[in-house]
């Protein structure tokens, strides 16, 4: 029986807003994840107690959450919308924009590297960032910021627990390996994921209801997202992008049937209405039911029913 991810986030959906960073605070700027450098917006996402507090299970609500977060354009608008749907990545009430941008861009980079490994694509990100030297050794890119990872909330708290973890982070990564670029990239992704799981803190325990099932309990949403990524890698999970909204969702008999092309019923209904409307437009242009069915990806009987309903 496979392990399960158990995480629930509680937050105020209408209680997030961007405010200016206090003058005495400096955001962490890390290249190339904060590409604007010193021009990075000096704002922070602030949690406020407004309205009803929501309780959601983000990785259940979104089976491809780690992929969808990686596809975010890290702008204040998109980050605010993400927080309003799933809550903050951290337990801290004030988080600088630079930290959000860093997490989105690094997740995207590691995920792109993993997809290239799975698809055996030797060009693109592999050719650019995993080049063997004259001795055949491949260095890991962005070693300090990705493999010696320091999460925002622990850096802010400066607790003894955070300091003790620092020694652990330093032993997780290696500067490079003698391997093919694809094998080196695979090792890099594993090290990057491990660095985050250790630094973010993920508790594991047997489920009281099912003693044979191991349950992982992240301490914050960011940990849940990286754990979802880790489980996808470990179990070779497959995903599809919704034909309507473009969001990723898992393909699994226990989650979504393999033949599914939409992330939820709302997108399925929207696609149905679009096809029906397009069928009527094509009919007005003189197209036959067969031509219409071929063009919109439907069957002739359905198209005829739509046209009769006119």
HUBELBEL-V581194 format. One record per residue. RES is the residue in three letters. SS is DSSP state (a for helix, b for strand, c for the rest). PSI is psi as a letter, one per 20 degrees, with the letter a starting at -180 (NA if undefined). NEAR is the number of other ideal C-beta (glycine too) atoms within 12 Angstrom. Layout:
RES|SS|PSI|NEAR + RES|SS|PSI|NEAR
//
This chain:
UNK|c|p|12 + UNK|c|q|20 + UNK|c|r|23 + UNK|b|q|28 + UNK|b|p|38 + UNK|c|o|31 + UNK|c|p|36 + UNK|c|p|23 + UNK|b|p|37 + UNK|b|p|22 + UNK|b|r|33 + UNK|b|o|24 + UNK|c|h|26 + UNK|c|j|18 + UNK|c|k|23 + UNK|b|p|35 + UNK|b|q|21 + UNK|b|p|24 + UNK|b|q|22 + UNK|b|q|17 + UNK|c|q|23 + UNK|c|q|14 + UNK|c|h|7 + UNK|c|j|6 + UNK|c|p|18 + UNK|c|p|14 + UNK|c|q|31 + UNK|c|p|27 + UNK|c|o|23 + UNK|c|p|27 + UNK|c|q|20 + UNK|c|j|20 + UNK|c|h|31 + UNK|c|m|28 + UNK|c|i|17 + UNK|c|i|21 + UNK|a|c|16 + UNK|a|i|13 + UNK|a|j|12 + UNK|c|p|28 + UNK|c|p|27 + UNK|c|m|24 + UNK|b|r|27 + UNK|b|q|34 + UNK|b|p|40 + UNK|b|p|25 + UNK|b|p|30 + UNK|c|q|20 + UNK|c|n|15 + UNK|c|p|16 + UNK|c|b|13 + UNK|c|p|12 + UNK|b|p|18 + UNK|b|q|24 + UNK|b|o|17 + UNK|b|q|24 + UNK|c|n|24 + UNK|a|g|37 + UNK|a|i|38 + UNK|a|g|22 + UNK|a|h|26 + UNK|c|o|34 + UNK|c|i|32 + UNK|c|k|37 + UNK|a|g|43 + UNK|a|h|44 + UNK|a|h|34 + UNK|a|h|35 + UNK|a|h|39 + UNK|a|h|32 + UNK|c|i|26 + UNK|c|q|33 + UNK|c|o|17 + UNK|c|m|32 + UNK|c|q|18 + UNK|a|h|26 + UNK|a|g|18 + UNK|a|h|21 + UNK|a|g|35 + UNK|a|g|29 + UNK|a|h|20 + UNK|a|g|35 + UNK|a|h|39 + UNK|a|h|25 + UNK|a|g|26 + UNK|a|i|37 + UNK|c|r|35 + UNK|c|q|39 + UNK|c|h|43 + UNK|c|r|35 + UNK|c|i|26 + UNK|c|q|24 + UNK|c|i|22 + UNK|b|o|28 + UNK|b|p|39 + UNK|b|q|37 + UNK|a|h|36 + UNK|a|h|35 + UNK|a|g|39 + UNK|a|g|44 + UNK|a|g|37 + UNK|a|g|37 + UNK|a|g|44 + UNK|a|g|32 + UNK|a|h|32 + UNK|a|h|39 + UNK|a|g|36 + UNK|a|g|28 + UNK|a|g|30 + UNK|a|h|45 + UNK|a|g|37 + UNK|a|h|29 + UNK|a|g|40 + UNK|a|g|36 + UNK|a|h|29 + UNK|a|h|28 + UNK|a|g|30 + UNK|a|g|21 + UNK|c|i|17 + UNK|c|l|16 + UNK|c|o|20 + UNK|c|i|20 + UNK|c|b|15 + UNK|a|c|20 + UNK|a|h|27 + UNK|a|g|31 + UNK|a|h|17 + UNK|a|h|18 + UNK|a|i|29 + UNK|c|l|35 + UNK|c|p|22 + UNK|b|q|23 + UNK|c|a|15 + UNK|c|h|8 + UNK|c|j|10 + UNK|c|j|16 + UNK|b|p|20 + UNK|b|o|29 + UNK|b|q|26 + UNK|c|p|35 + UNK|c|q|33 + UNK|c|l|28 + UNK|a|g|22 + UNK|a|g|18 + UNK|a|h|29 + UNK|a|g|35 + UNK|c|h|34 + UNK|c|m|28 + UNK|c|p|39 + UNK|c|o|30 + UNK|c|q|39 + UNK|a|g|34 + UNK|a|h|31 + UNK|a|h|32 + UNK|a|g|24 + UNK|a|g|22 + UNK|a|h|17 + UNK|c|l|13 + UNK|c|r|14 + UNK|a|h|10 + UNK|a|g|17 + UNK|a|g|22 + UNK|a|h|15 + UNK|a|h|15 + UNK|a|h|28 + UNK|a|h|23 + UNK|a|h|14 + UNK|a|g|23 + UNK|a|h|31 + UNK|a|h|20 + UNK|a|i|15 + UNK|a|h|27 + UNK|c|r|32 + UNK|c|q|23 + UNK|c|h|21 + UNK|b|r|27 + UNK|b|q|26 + UNK|b|o|18 + UNK|c|r|21 + UNK|c|q|20 + UNK|a|g|35 + UNK|a|g|30 + UNK|a|h|23 + UNK|a|h|33 + UNK|a|h|42 + UNK|a|g|28 + UNK|a|g|30 + UNK|a|g|40 + UNK|a|g|41 + UNK|a|g|28 + UNK|a|g|34 + UNK|a|g|38 + UNK|a|g|38 + UNK|a|g|30 + UNK|a|h|36 + UNK|a|h|42 + UNK|a|h|36 + UNK|a|g|31 + UNK|a|h|37 + UNK|a|h|38 + UNK|c|o|29 + UNK|b|o|32 + UNK|b|q|20 + UNK|b|p|18 + UNK|b|q|17 + UNK|b|p|18 + UNK|c|p|19 + UNK|c|h|10 + UNK|c|h|11 + UNK|c|n|15 + UNK|c|i|11 + UNK|c|i|13 + UNK|c|p|18 + UNK|b|p|20 + UNK|b|p|25 + UNK|b|p|30 + UNK|b|n|25 + UNK|b|q|38 + UNK|c|i|27 + UNK|c|r|35 + UNK|a|h|41 + UNK|a|g|46 + UNK|a|h|38 + UNK|a|h|42 + UNK|a|g|44 + UNK|a|h|43 + UNK|a|h|38 + UNK|a|g|46 + UNK|a|g|43 + UNK|a|g|34 + UNK|a|h|33 + UNK|a|g|35 + UNK|a|g|26 + UNK|a|h|20 + UNK|c|j|19 + UNK|c|l|15 + UNK|c|q|27 + UNK|b|q|23 + UNK|b|q|34 + UNK|b|q|26 + UNK|b|p|22 + UNK|c|p|30 + UNK|c|i|21 + UNK|c|g|23 + UNK|c|i|21 + UNK|c|j|18 + UNK|c|q|29 + UNK|b|q|30 + UNK|b|q|35 + UNK|b|q|34 + UNK|b|o|24 + UNK|b|p|21 + UNK|c|h|11 + UNK|c|i|15 + UNK|c|f|24 + UNK|b|p|26 + UNK|c|q|14 + UNK|c|h|15 + UNK|c|j|10 + UNK|c|p|26 + UNK|c|j|24 + UNK|c|q|26 + UNK|c|h|32 + UNK|c|r|21 + UNK|a|h|14 + UNK|a|g|15 + UNK|a|h|23 + UNK|a|g|22 + UNK|a|g|14 + UNK|a|g|19 + UNK|a|h|25 + UNK|a|g|23 + UNK|a|h|17 + UNK|a|g|21 + UNK|a|g|28 + UNK|a|g|24 + UNK|a|g|20 + UNK|a|h|24 + UNK|a|g|36 + UNK|a|h|23 + UNK|a|g|19 + UNK|a|h|25 + UNK|a|h|26 + UNK|a|h|13 + UNK|c|j|13 + UNK|c|j|10 + UNK|c|q|20 + UNK|c|r|17 + UNK|a|h|25 + UNK|a|g|18 + UNK|a|g|17 + UNK|a|g|32 + UNK|a|g|25 + UNK|a|h|16 + UNK|a|h|20 + UNK|a|i|29 + UNK|c|l|17 + UNK|c|a|26 + UNK|c|q|17 + UNK|a|g|19 + UNK|a|g|14 + UNK|a|g|20 + UNK|a|g|30 + UNK|a|h|19 + UNK|a|g|18 + UNK|a|g|28 + UNK|a|h|25 + UNK|a|h|13 + UNK|c|i|13 + UNK|c|NA|14
//
